[in-house]
Amino acid sequence: MLLVIDSLQRTAKHAVSTPVNWKNGADVIITGSVTYEMTKVTYPEGWKSPKPYLRSVPQLR
């Protein structure tokens, strides 16, 4: 139950979503509502993009 609440809070605060098998500390997915330009500003340290529509970053605290 706590992971669900943690996931919802991260989604609301950082515009990221968590995969179905997400564990605390694992990478999170940048939501589709965040544009490429916004991603460059929000995550200047970089992100992984195995597919053009799928971007992930290390979990933010």
PQR file of N, CA, C, O and H, with PARSE charges and radii, in Angstrom:
ATOM      1  N   MET A   1       0.827  -1.186   0.000 -0.4000 1.5000
ATOM      2  CA  MET A   1       0.000   0.000   0.000 -0.0000 2.0000
ATOM      3  C   MET A   1       0.881   1.263   0.000  0.5500 1.7000
ATOM      4  O   MET A   1       0.570   2.241  -0.680 -0.5500 1.4000
ATOM      5  N   LEU A   2       1.960   1.234   0.753 -0.4000 1.5000
ATOM      6  CA  LEU A   2       2.833   2.401   0.815 -0.0000 2.0000
ATOM      7  C   LEU A   2       3.487   2.694  -0.532  0.5500 1.7000
ATOM      8  O   LEU A   2       3.692   3.858  -0.875 -0.5500 1.4000
ATOM      9  H   LEU A   2       2.213   0.440   1.306  0.4000 1.0000
ATOM     10  N   LEU A   3       3.820   1.643  -1.309 -0.4000 1.5000
ATOM     11  CA  LEU A   3       4.394   1.865  -2.635 -0.0000 2.0000
ATOM     12  C   LEU A   3       3.401   2.566  -3.561  0.5500 1.7000
ATOM     13  O   LEU A   3       3.799   3.393  -4.381 -0.5500 1.4000
ATOM     14  H   LEU A   3       3.653   0.697  -1.030  0.4000 1.0000
ATOM     15  N   VAL A   4       2.139   2.248  -3.438 -0.4000 1.5000
ATOM     16  CA  VAL A   4       1.109   2.895  -4.256 -0.0000 2.0000
ATOM     17  C   VAL A   4       1.039   4.379  -3.926  0.5500 1.7000
ATOM     18  O   VAL A   4       0.994   5.217  -4.827 -0.5500 1.4000
ATOM     19  H   VAL A   4       1.816   1.576  -2.771  0.4000 1.0000
ATOM     20  N   ILE A   5       1.030   4.703  -2.660 -0.4000 1.5000
ATOM     21  CA  ILE A   5       0.978   6.111  -2.239 -0.0000 2.0000
ATOM     22  C   ILE A   5       2.238   6.831  -2.687  0.5500 1.7000
ATOM     23  O   ILE A   5       2.159   7.951  -3.192 -0.5500 1.4000
ATOM     24  H   ILE A   5       1.066   4.023  -1.928  0.4000 1.0000
ATOM     25  N   ASP A   6       3.397   6.213  -2.513 -0.4000 1.5000
ATOM     26  CA  ASP A   6       4.661   6.802  -2.939 -0.0000 2.0000
ATOM     27  C   ASP A   6       4.652   7.057  -4.446  0.5500 1.7000
ATOM     28  O   ASP A   6       5.093   8.113  -4.899 -0.5500 1.4000
ATOM     29  H   ASP A   6       3.461   5.303  -2.103  0.4000 1.0000
ATOM     30  N   SER A   7       4.159   6.105  -5.211 -0.4000 1.5000
ATOM     31  CA  SER A   7       4.083   6.248  -6.661 -0.0000 2.0000
ATOM     32  C   SER A   7       3.173   7.407  -7.058  0.5500 1.7000
ATOM     33  O   SER A   7       3.528   8.200  -7.930 -0.5500 1.4000
ATOM     34  H   SER A   7       3.801   5.247  -4.843  0.4000 1.0000
ATOM     35  N   LEU A   8       2.024   7.510  -6.438 -0.4000 1.5000
ATOM     36  CA  LEU A   8       1.092   8.601  -6.746 -0.0000 2.0000
ATOM     37  C   LEU A   8       1.688   9.965  -6.404  0.5500 1.7000
ATOM     38  O   LEU A   8       1.507  10.927  -7.150 -0.5500 1.4000
ATOM     39  H   LEU A   8       1.736   6.865  -5.730  0.4000 1.0000
ATOM     40  N   GLN A   9       2.385  10.047  -5.297 -0.4000 1.5000
ATOM     41  CA  GLN A   9       3.012  11.305  -4.911 -0.0000 2.0000
ATOM     42  C   GLN A   9       4.096  11.705  -5.903  0.5500 1.7000
ATOM     43  O   GLN A   9       4.208  12.881  -6.248 -0.5500 1.4000
ATOM     44  H   GLN A   9       2.532   9.266  -4.690  0.4000 1.0000
ATOM     45  N   ARG A  10       4.891  10.752  -6.365 -0.4000 1.5000
ATOM     46  CA  ARG A  10       5.933  11.040  -7.355 -0.0000 2.0000
ATOM     47  C   ARG A  10       5.322  11.510  -8.666  0.5500 1.7000
ATOM     48  O   ARG A  10       5.829  12.436  -9.298 -0.5500 1.4000
ATOM     49  H   ARG A  10       4.800   9.796  -6.085  0.4000 1.0000
ATOM     50  N   THR A  11       4.242  10.874  -9.068 -0.4000 1.5000
ATOM     51  CA  THR A  11       3.567  11.265 -10.309 -0.0000 2.0000
ATOM     52  C   THR A  11       3.078  12.704 -10.214  0.5500 1.7000
ATOM     53  O   THR A  11       3.248  13.479 -11.155 -0.5500 1.4000
ATOM     54  H   THR A  11       3.830  10.121  -8.554  0.4000 1.0000
ATOM     55  N   ALA A  12       2.482  13.063  -9.105 -0.4000 1.5000
ATOM     56  CA  ALA A  12       1.959  14.417  -8.934 -0.0000 2.0000
ATOM     57  C   ALA A  12       3.069  15.462  -8.839  0.5500 1.7000
ATOM     58  O   ALA A  12       2.936  16.553  -9.392 -0.5500 1.4000
ATOM     59  H   ALA A  12       2.344  12.434  -8.340  0.4000 1.0000
ATOM     60  N   LYS A  13       4.149  15.145  -8.155 -0.4000 1.5000
ATOM     61  CA  LYS A  13       5.192  16.131  -7.906 -0.0000 2.0000
ATOM     62  C   LYS A  13       6.203  16.267  -9.044  0.5500 1.7000
ATOM     63  O   LYS A  13       6.636  17.378  -9.349 -0.5500 1.4000
ATOM     64  H   LYS A  13       4.257  14.258  -7.706  0.4000 1.0000
ATOM     65  N   HIS A  14       6.589  15.146  -9.681 -0.4000 1.5000
ATOM     66  CA  HIS A  14       7.691  15.171 -10.644 -0.0000 2.0000
ATOM     67  C   HIS A  14       7.300  14.838 -12.082  0.5500 1.7000
ATOM     68  O   HIS A  14       8.176  14.783 -12.945 -0.5500 1.4000
ATOM     69  H   HIS A  14       6.237  14.243  -9.433  0.4000 1.0000
ATOM     70  N   ALA A  15       6.020  14.615 -12.371 -0.4000 1.5000
ATOM     71  CA  ALA A  15       5.555  14.244 -13.720 -0.0000 2.0000
ATOM     72  C   ALA A  15       6.254  12.987 -14.229  0.5500 1.7000
ATOM     73  O   ALA A  15       6.696  12.929 -15.377 -0.5500 1.4000
ATOM     74  H   ALA A  15       5.308  14.659 -11.670  0.4000 1.0000
ATOM     75  N   VAL A  16       6.346  11.987 -13.361 -0.4000 1.5000
ATOM     76  CA  VAL A  16       6.896  10.688 -13.745 -0.0000 2.0000
ATOM     77  C   VAL A  16       5.882   9.621 -13.355  0.5500 1.7000
ATOM     78  O   VAL A  16       5.016   9.848 -12.511 -0.5500 1.4000
ATOM     79  H   VAL A  16       5.987  12.035 -12.428  0.4000 1.0000
ATOM     80  N   SER A  17       6.000   8.467 -13.974 -0.4000 1.5000
ATOM     81  CA  SER A  17       5.161   7.345 -13.586 -0.0000 2.0000
ATOM     82  C   SER A  17       6.060   6.170 -13.245  0.5500 1.7000
ATOM     83  O   SER A  17       7.240   6.146 -13.596 -0.5500 1.4000
ATOM     84  H   SER A  17       6.704   8.282 -14.660  0.4000 1.0000
ATOM     85  N   THR A  18       5.489   5.205 -12.560 -0.4000 1.5000
ATOM     86  CA  THR A  18       6.276   4.064 -12.128 -0.0000 2.0000
ATOM     87  C   THR A  18       5.811   2.820 -12.881  0.5500 1.7000
ATOM     88  O   THR A  18       4.610   2.630 -13.071 -0.5500 1.4000
ATOM     89  H   THR A  18       4.531   5.224 -12.275  0.4000 1.0000
ATOM     90  N   PRO A  19       6.746   1.969 -13.313 -0.5600 1.5000
ATOM     91  CA  PRO A  19       6.363   0.730 -13.983  0.2800 2.0000
ATOM     92  C   PRO A  19       5.622  -0.200 -13.029  0.5500 1.7000
ATOM     93  O   PRO A  19       5.659  -0.010 -11.813 -0.5500 1.4000
ATOM     94  N   VAL A  20       4.960  -1.191 -13.576 -0.4000 1.5000
ATOM     95  CA  VAL A  20       4.165  -2.113 -12.771 -0.0000 2.0000
ATOM     96  C   VAL A  20       5.007  -2.850 -11.738  0.5500 1.7000
ATOM     97  O   VAL A  20       4.517  -3.109 -10.638 -0.5500 1.4000
ATOM     98  H   VAL A  20       4.930  -1.345 -14.564  0.4000 1.0000
ATOM     99  N   ASN A  21       6.235  -3.191 -12.041 -0.4000 1.5000
ATOM    100  CA  ASN A  21       7.091  -3.920 -11.109 -0.0000 2.0000
ATOM    101  C   ASN A  21       8.076  -3.003 -10.389  0.5500 1.7000
ATOM    102  O   ASN A  21       9.143  -3.455  -9.974 -0.5500 1.4000
ATOM    103  H   ASN A  21       6.633  -2.980 -12.934  0.4000 1.0000
ATOM    104  N   TRP A  22       7.746  -1.754 -10.238 -0.4000 1.5000
ATOM    105  CA  TRP A  22       8.624  -0.747  -9.649 -0.0000 2.0000
ATOM    106  C   TRP A  22       8.896  -1.039  -8.178  0.5500 1.7000
ATOM    107  O   TRP A  22       8.003  -1.408  -7.415 -0.5500 1.4000
ATOM    108  H   TRP A  22       6.879  -1.387 -10.575  0.4000 1.0000
ATOM    109  N   LYS A  23      10.140  -0.863  -7.816 -0.4000 1.5000
ATOM    110  CA  LYS A  23      10.571  -0.940  -6.414 -0.0000 2.0000
ATOM    111  C   LYS A  23      11.173   0.410  -6.047  0.5500 1.7000
ATOM    112  O   LYS A  23      11.743   1.088  -6.902 -0.5500 1.4000
ATOM    113  H   LYS A  23      10.866  -0.563  -8.436  0.4000 1.0000
ATOM    114  N   ASN A  24      11.054   0.794  -4.815 -0.4000 1.5000
ATOM    115  CA  ASN A  24      11.589   2.074  -4.357 -0.0000 2.0000
ATOM    116  C   ASN A  24      13.084   2.139  -4.660  0.5500 1.7000
ATOM    117  O   ASN A  24      13.840   1.260  -4.246 -0.5500 1.4000
ATOM    118  H   ASN A  24      10.591   0.244  -4.120  0.4000 1.0000
ATOM    119  N   GLY A  25      13.506   3.156  -5.368 -0.4000 1.5000
ATOM    120  CA  GLY A  25      14.905   3.324  -5.735 -0.0000 2.0000
ATOM    121  C   GLY A  25      15.178   3.007  -7.195  0.5500 1.7000
ATOM    122  O   GLY A  25      16.240   3.358  -7.709 -0.5500 1.4000
ATOM    123  H   GLY A  25      12.892   3.870  -5.705  0.4000 1.0000
ATOM    124  N   ALA A  26      14.246   2.354  -7.872 -0.4000 1.5000
ATOM    125  CA  ALA A  26      14.414   1.989  -9.282 -0.0000 2.0000
ATOM    126  C   ALA A  26      14.102   3.186 -10.182  0.5500 1.7000
ATOM    127  O   ALA A  26      13.531   4.181  -9.734 -0.5500 1.4000
ATOM    128  H   ALA A  26      13.383   2.070  -7.454  0.4000 1.0000
ATOM    129  N   ASP A  27      14.486   3.076 -11.458 -0.4000 1.5000
ATOM    130  CA  ASP A  27      14.202   4.141 -12.423 -0.0000 2.0000
ATOM    131  C   ASP A  27      12.697   4.340 -12.582  0.5500 1.7000
ATOM    132  O   ASP A  27      11.909   3.408 -12.424 -0.5500 1.4000
ATOM    133  H   ASP A  27      14.950   2.268 -11.822  0.4000 1.0000
ATOM    134  N   VAL A  28      12.322   5.576 -12.897 -0.4000 1.5000
ATOM    135  CA  VAL A  28      10.927   5.917 -13.163 -0.0000 2.0000
ATOM    136  C   VAL A  28      10.809   6.420 -14.597  0.5500 1.7000
ATOM    137  O   VAL A  28      11.811   6.786 -15.210 -0.5500 1.4000
ATOM    138  H   VAL A  28      12.962   6.333 -13.025  0.4000 1.0000
ATOM    139  N   ILE A  29       9.603   6.439 -15.129 -0.4000 1.5000
ATOM    140  CA  ILE A  29       9.354   6.814 -16.517 -0.0000 2.0000
ATOM    141  C   ILE A  29       8.830   8.243 -16.573  0.5500 1.7000
ATOM    142  O   ILE A  29       7.930   8.614 -15.819 -0.5500 1.4000
ATOM    143  H   ILE A  29       8.789   6.141 -14.630  0.4000 1.0000
ATOM    144  N   ILE A  30       9.398   9.037 -17.468 -0.4000 1.5000
ATOM    145  CA  ILE A  30       8.924  10.404 -17.672 -0.0000 2.0000
ATOM    146  C   ILE A  30       7.601  10.320 -18.422  0.5500 1.7000
ATOM    147  O   ILE A  30       7.516   9.648 -19.450 -0.5500 1.4000
ATOM    148  H   ILE A  30      10.129   8.735 -18.081  0.4000 1.0000
ATOM    149  N   THR A  31       6.573  10.989 -17.925 -0.4000 1.5000
ATOM    150  CA  THR A  31       5.257  10.900 -18.553 -0.0000 2.0000
ATOM    151  C   THR A  31       5.246  11.530 -19.934  0.5500 1.7000
ATOM    152  O   THR A  31       6.072  12.386 -20.251 -0.5500 1.4000
ATOM    153  H   THR A  31       6.642  11.535 -17.090  0.4000 1.0000
ATOM    154  N   GLY A  32       4.307  11.096 -20.741 -0.4000 1.5000
ATOM    155  CA  GLY A  32       4.185  11.588 -22.104 -0.0000 2.0000
ATOM    156  C   GLY A  32       3.799  13.055 -22.199  0.5500 1.7000
ATOM    157  O   GLY A  32       4.006  13.682 -23.238 -0.5500 1.4000
ATOM    158  H   GLY A  32       3.636  10.401 -20.483  0.4000 1.0000
ATOM    159  N   SER A  33       3.245  13.607 -21.136 -0.4000 1.5000
ATOM    160  CA  SER A  33       2.850  15.016 -21.153 -0.0000 2.0000
ATOM    161  C   SER A  33       4.043  15.963 -21.073  0.5500 1.7000
ATOM    162  O   SER A  33       3.900  17.160 -21.326 -0.5500 1.4000
ATOM    163  H   SER A  33       3.077  13.097 -20.292  0.4000 1.0000
ATOM    164  N   VAL A  34       5.221  15.438 -20.723 -0.4000 1.5000
ATOM    165  CA  VAL A  34       6.436  16.253 -20.637 -0.0000 2.0000
ATOM    166  C   VAL A  34       7.092  16.275 -22.020  0.5500 1.7000
ATOM    167  O   VAL A  34       7.494  15.230 -22.533 -0.5500 1.4000
ATOM    168  H   VAL A  34       5.337  14.466 -20.518  0.4000 1.0000
ATOM    169  N   THR A  35       7.199  17.446 -22.616 -0.4000 1.5000
ATOM    170  CA  THR A  35       7.789  17.566 -23.947 -0.0000 2.0000
ATOM    171  C   THR A  35       9.298  17.374 -23.887  0.5500 1.7000
ATOM    172  O   THR A  35       9.901  17.405 -22.814 -0.5500 1.4000
ATOM    173  H   THR A  35       6.872  18.295 -22.200  0.4000 1.0000
ATOM    174  N   TYR A  36       9.891  17.178 -25.050 -0.4000 1.5000
ATOM    175  CA  TYR A  36      11.350  16.997 -25.122 -0.0000 2.0000
ATOM    176  C   TYR A  36      12.060  18.224 -24.572  0.5500 1.7000
ATOM    177  O   TYR A  36      13.054  18.091 -23.859 -0.5500 1.4000
ATOM    178  H   TYR A  36       9.401  17.154 -25.921  0.4000 1.0000
ATOM    179  N   GLU A  37      11.567  19.422 -24.893 -0.4000 1.5000
ATOM    180  CA  GLU A  37      12.189  20.659 -24.405 -0.0000 2.0000
ATOM    181  C   GLU A  37      12.093  20.754 -22.887  0.5500 1.7000
ATOM    182  O   GLU A  37      13.047  21.159 -22.224 -0.5500 1.4000
ATOM    183  H   GLU A  37      10.760  19.531 -25.473  0.4000 1.0000
ATOM    184  N   MET A  38      10.934  20.377 -22.337 -0.4000 1.5000
ATOM    185  CA  MET A  38      10.763  20.396 -20.883 -0.0000 2.0000
ATOM    186  C   MET A  38      11.665  19.360 -20.217  0.5500 1.7000
ATOM    187  O   MET A  38      12.172  19.585 -19.118 -0.5500 1.4000
ATOM    188  H   MET A  38      10.159  20.048 -22.876  0.4000 1.0000
ATOM    189  N   THR A  39      11.864  18.226 -20.885 -0.4000 1.5000
ATOM    190  CA  THR A  39      12.730  17.173 -20.348 -0.0000 2.0000
ATOM    191  C   THR A  39      14.162  17.672 -20.230  0.5500 1.7000
ATOM    192  O   THR A  39      14.835  17.395 -19.237 -0.5500 1.4000
ATOM    193  H   THR A  39      11.453  18.042 -21.778  0.4000 1.0000
ATOM    194  N   LYS A  40      14.636  18.406 -21.235 -0.4000 1.5000
ATOM    195  CA  LYS A  40      16.003  18.940 -21.192 -0.0000 2.0000
ATOM    196  C   LYS A  40      16.189  19.888 -20.018  0.5500 1.7000
ATOM    197  O   LYS A  40      17.257  19.914 -19.406 -0.5500 1.4000
ATOM    198  H   LYS A  40      14.090  18.631 -22.042  0.4000 1.0000
ATOM    199  N   VAL A  41      15.167  20.663 -19.701 -0.4000 1.5000
ATOM    200  CA  VAL A  41      15.254  21.619 -18.597 -0.0000 2.0000
ATOM    201  C   VAL A  41      15.087  20.919 -17.246  0.5500 1.7000
ATOM    202  O   VAL A  41      15.820  21.207 -16.301 -0.5500 1.4000
ATOM    203  H   VAL A  41      14.300  20.642 -20.198  0.4000 1.0000
ATOM    204  N   THR A  42      14.132  20.012 -17.160 -0.4000 1.5000
ATOM    205  CA  THR A  42      13.830  19.353 -15.893 -0.0000 2.0000
ATOM    206  C   THR A  42      14.882  18.334 -15.489  0.5500 1.7000
ATOM    207  O   THR A  42      15.170  18.172 -14.303 -0.5500 1.4000
ATOM    208  H   THR A  42      13.536  19.779 -17.928  0.4000 1.0000
ATOM    209  N   TYR A  43      15.462  17.640 -16.476 -0.4000 1.5000
ATOM    210  CA  TYR A  43      16.444  16.590 -16.206 -0.0000 2.0000
ATOM    211  C   TYR A  43      17.740  16.879 -16.955  0.5500 1.7000
ATOM    212  O   TYR A  43      18.090  16.141 -17.876 -0.5500 1.4000
ATOM    213  H   TYR A  43      15.228  17.771 -17.440  0.4000 1.0000
ATOM    214  N   PRO A  44      18.464  17.944 -16.579 -0.5600 1.5000
ATOM    215  CA  PRO A  44      19.686  18.313 -17.305  0.2800 2.0000
ATOM    216  C   PRO A  44      20.797  17.271 -17.183  0.5500 1.7000
ATOM    217  O   PRO A  44      21.707  17.241 -18.011 -0.5500 1.4000
ATOM    218  N   GLU A  45      20.733  16.418 -16.163 -0.4000 1.5000
ATOM    219  CA  GLU A  45      21.751  15.388 -15.998 -0.0000 2.0000
ATOM    220  C   GLU A  45      21.565  14.245 -16.991  0.5500 1.7000
ATOM    221  O   GLU A  45      22.426  13.371 -17.095 -0.5500 1.4000
ATOM    222  H   GLU A  45      19.993  16.442 -15.490  0.4000 1.0000
ATOM    223  N   GLY A  46      20.456  14.242 -17.716 -0.4000 1.5000
ATOM    224  CA  GLY A  46      20.218  13.255 -18.752 -0.0000 2.0000
ATOM    225  C   GLY A  46      19.161  12.227 -18.389  0.5500 1.7000
ATOM    226  O   GLY A  46      18.670  12.186 -17.261 -0.5500 1.4000
ATOM    227  H   GLY A  46      19.757  14.952 -17.631  0.4000 1.0000
ATOM    228  N   TRP A  47      18.825  11.407 -19.356 -0.4000 1.5000
ATOM    229  CA  TRP A  47      17.830  10.361 -19.197 -0.0000 2.0000
ATOM    230  C   TRP A  47      18.128   9.256 -20.206  0.5500 1.7000
ATOM    231  O   TRP A  47      18.891   9.453 -21.152 -0.5500 1.4000
ATOM    232  H   TRP A  47      19.224  11.440 -20.272  0.4000 1.0000
ATOM    233  N   LYS A  48      17.522   8.100 -19.996 -0.4000 1.5000
ATOM    234  CA  LYS A  48      17.655   6.984 -20.926 -0.0000 2.0000
ATOM    235  C   LYS A  48      16.434   6.989 -21.840  0.5500 1.7000
ATOM    236  O   LYS A  48      15.321   7.268 -21.396 -0.5500 1.4000
ATOM    237  H   LYS A  48      16.902   7.940 -19.227  0.4000 1.0000
ATOM    238  N   SER A  49      16.645   6.681 -23.109 -0.4000 1.5000
ATOM    239  CA  SER A  49      15.539   6.652 -24.048 -0.0000 2.0000
ATOM    240  C   SER A  49      15.693   5.471 -25.004  0.5500 1.7000
ATOM    241  O   SER A  49      16.160   5.644 -26.130 -0.5500 1.4000
ATOM    242  H   SER A  49      17.550   6.454 -23.469  0.4000 1.0000
ATOM    243  N   PRO A  50      15.299   4.261 -24.560 -0.5600 1.5000
ATOM    244  CA  PRO A  50      15.435   3.099 -25.437  0.2800 2.0000
ATOM    245  C   PRO A  50      14.514   3.176 -26.657  0.5500 1.7000
ATOM    246  O   PRO A  50      14.808   2.569 -27.687 -0.5500 1.4000
ATOM    247  N   LYS A  51      13.422   3.903 -26.555 -0.4000 1.5000
ATOM    248  CA  LYS A  51      12.491   4.148 -27.655 -0.0000 2.0000
ATOM    249  C   LYS A  51      12.164   5.637 -27.641  0.5500 1.7000
ATOM    250  O   LYS A  51      12.221   6.255 -26.578 -0.5500 1.4000
ATOM    251  H   LYS A  51      13.184   4.396 -25.719  0.4000 1.0000
ATOM    252  N   PRO A  52      11.822   6.235 -28.784 -0.5600 1.5000
ATOM    253  CA  PRO A  52      11.515   7.672 -28.794  0.2800 2.0000
ATOM    254  C   PRO A  52      10.384   8.068 -27.839  0.5500 1.7000
ATOM    255  O   PRO A  52      10.358   9.189 -27.331 -0.5500 1.4000
ATOM    256  N   TYR A  53       9.472   7.163 -27.604 -0.4000 1.5000
ATOM    257  CA  TYR A  53       8.319   7.453 -26.749 -0.0000 2.0000
ATOM    258  C   TYR A  53       8.508   7.006 -25.299  0.5500 1.7000
ATOM    259  O   TYR A  53       7.619   7.209 -24.472 -0.5500 1.4000
ATOM    260  H   TYR A  53       9.492   6.252 -28.016  0.4000 1.0000
ATOM    261  N   LEU A  54       9.650   6.405 -24.983 -0.4000 1.5000
ATOM    262  CA  LEU A  54       9.894   5.886 -23.645 -0.0000 2.0000
ATOM    263  C   LEU A  54      11.171   6.501 -23.081  0.5500 1.7000
ATOM    264  O   LEU A  54      12.266   6.241 -23.580 -0.5500 1.4000
ATOM    265  H   LEU A  54      10.373   6.241 -25.654  0.4000 1.0000
ATOM    266  N   ARG A  55      11.025   7.315 -22.044 -0.4000 1.5000
ATOM    267  CA  ARG A  55      12.176   7.974 -21.419 -0.0000 2.0000
ATOM    268  C   ARG A  55      12.163   7.646 -19.936  0.5500 1.7000
ATOM    269  O   ARG A  55      11.113   7.700 -19.296 -0.5500 1.4000
ATOM    270  H   ARG A  55      10.135   7.527 -21.639  0.4000 1.0000
ATOM    271  N   SER A  56      13.319   7.309 -19.386 -0.4000 1.5000
ATOM    272  CA  SER A  56      13.381   7.002 -17.956 -0.0000 2.0000
ATOM    273  C   SER A  56      14.533   7.747 -17.306  0.5500 1.7000
ATOM    274  O   SER A  56      15.533   8.070 -17.946 -0.5500 1.4000
ATOM    275  H   SER A  56      14.173   7.265 -19.905  0.4000 1.0000
ATOM    276  N   VAL A  57      14.365   8.006 -16.033 -0.4000 1.5000
ATOM    277  CA  VAL A  57      15.385   8.702 -15.244 -0.0000 2.0000
ATOM    278  C   VAL A  57      15.514   7.998 -13.897  0.5500 1.7000
ATOM    279  O   VAL A  57      14.599   7.289 -13.478 -0.5500 1.4000
ATOM    280  H   VAL A  57      13.552   7.743 -15.513  0.4000 1.0000
ATOM    281  N   PRO A  58      16.636   8.188 -13.220 -0.5600 1.5000
ATOM    282  CA  PRO A  58      16.732   7.649 -11.853  0.2800 2.0000
ATOM    283  C   PRO A  58      15.677   8.305 -10.969  0.5500 1.7000
ATOM    284  O   PRO A  58      15.292   9.453 -11.193 -0.5500 1.4000
ATOM    285  N   GLN A  59      15.225   7.585  -9.989 -0.4000 1.5000
ATOM    286  CA  GLN A  59      14.203   8.075  -9.088 -0.0000 2.0000
ATOM    287  C   GLN A  59      14.628   9.372  -8.417  0.5500 1.7000
ATOM    288  O   GLN A  59      15.758   9.491  -7.943 -0.5500 1.4000
ATOM    289  H   GLN A  59      15.538   6.653  -9.808  0.4000 1.0000
ATOM    290  N   LEU A  60      13.732  10.330  -8.379 -0.4000 1.5000
ATOM    291  CA  LEU A  60      13.992  11.591  -7.675 -0.0000 2.0000
ATOM    292  C   LEU A  60      13.509  11.466  -6.246  0.5500 1.7000
ATOM    293  O   LEU A  60      12.509  10.797  -5.986 -0.5500 1.4000
ATOM    294  H   LEU A  60      12.815  10.232  -8.764  0.4000 1.0000
ATOM    295  N   ARG A  61      14.182  12.079  -5.347 -0.4000 1.5000
ATOM    296  CA  ARG A  61      13.789  12.008  -3.934 -0.0000 2.0000
ATOM    297  C   ARG A  61      12.818  13.107  -3.613  0.5500 1.7000
ATOM    298  O   ARG A  61      12.367  13.219  -2.473 -0.5500 1.4000
ATOM    299  H   ARG A  61      14.995  12.623  -5.559  0.4000 1.0000
TER
END
